[in-house]
Amino acid sequence: MFTTDTGEPIKDRNCLRWWYGRLNASDLEKRPFHAARWTAITNMAEAGVPLEVAASIVGHASIRMTAEVDNRVRPRGRVEAAQLIAQIPPD
């Protein structure tokens, strides 16, 4: 839950207004607010944060949701995987 400076819950519309303002100020394309959650999970995965910890941080009841639904693989990860596979000697 996000709160105001006085501790009151932020209204949905105000939260989205803030979110889109931050994206605009950073010259980033308009993205759903939930995309920040996906990005956070992906960043945690790339940093080696255990799935159990990432699931706890984002409030998932199980790591299955974190691993199967929200964990996004970035292109850099695909390149690194291809490089590792290329190092395997042929049979």
C-alpha positions in Angstrom: 0.0 0.0 0.0 1.2 3.5 -0.8 0.5 6.3 1.5 0.6 10.1 1.5 2.9 12.1 3.7 0.2 12.1 6.4 -0.1 8.3 6.3 -3.5 8.2 4.4 -3.9 5.7 1.5 -3.2 7.2 -1.9 -6.2 7.1 -4.2 -5.7 4.9 -7.2 -6.0 7.8 -9.7 -3.4 9.9 -7.9 -1.0 6.9 -7.8 -1.4 6.5 -11.5 -1.0 10.2 -12.1 2.3 10.1 -10.2 3.5 7.0 -12.0 2.8 8.4 -15.5 4.5 11.6 -14.4 7.6 9.8 -13.4 7.7 7.9 -16.7 7.2 11.1 -18.7 9.9 12.9 -16.7 12.3 10.0 -17.4 11.5 10.0 -21.1 10.1 6.4 -20.8 7.2 5.1 -22.7 3.8 4.8 -20.9 3.7 1.4 -19.2 1.2 -0.1 -16.8 1.9 0.4 -13.2 2.1 -3.4 -12.7 5.1 -3.4 -15.1 7.2 -2.0 -12.3 6.5 -5.2 -10.3 7.6 -7.4 -13.2 10.7 -5.3 -13.6 11.5 -5.6 -9.9 11.1 -9.4 -10.0 13.3 -9.7 -13.1 16.0 -7.4 -11.6 15.9 -9.5 -8.4 16.3 -12.7 -10.4 19.2 -11.3 -12.4 20.9 -10.2 -9.1 20.6 -13.7 -7.7 17.9 -13.0 -5.1 16.3 -16.3 -4.1 12.7 -16.8 -5.5 11.4 -17.2 -2.0 12.6 -13.7 -1.1 11.4 -12.1 -4.3 8.0 -13.8 -3.8 7.8 -12.4 -0.3 8.7 -8.9 -1.3 6.0 -8.7 -4.0 3.4 -10.5 -1.9 3.1 -13.8 -3.9 1.7 -16.7 -1.9 4.1 -19.1 -3.6 7.3 -19.0 -5.7 5.4 -20.6 -8.5 3.7 -17.4 -9.4 7.0 -15.5 -9.2 8.9 -18.0 -11.3 6.3 -18.8 -14.0 4.3 -15.6 -14.4 6.3 -12.6 -13.4 9.9 -13.6 -14.0 10.9 -12.0 -17.3 14.1 -12.9 -19.1 15.9 -10.0 -20.7 17.7 -10.2 -24.0 21.0 -10.0 -22.3 20.2 -13.2 -20.4 19.4 -14.9 -23.7 22.7 -13.9 -25.1 24.6 -15.1 -22.0 22.7 -18.4 -22.2 23.6 -18.8 -25.9 27.3 -18.1 -25.1 27.3 -20.8 -22.4 25.7 -23.3 -24.7 28.2 -22.5 -27.4 31.0 -23.5 -25.0 29.7 -27.1 -24.6 32.0 -29.4 -26.6 30.3 -31.6 -29.2 29.9 -35.3 -28.5 
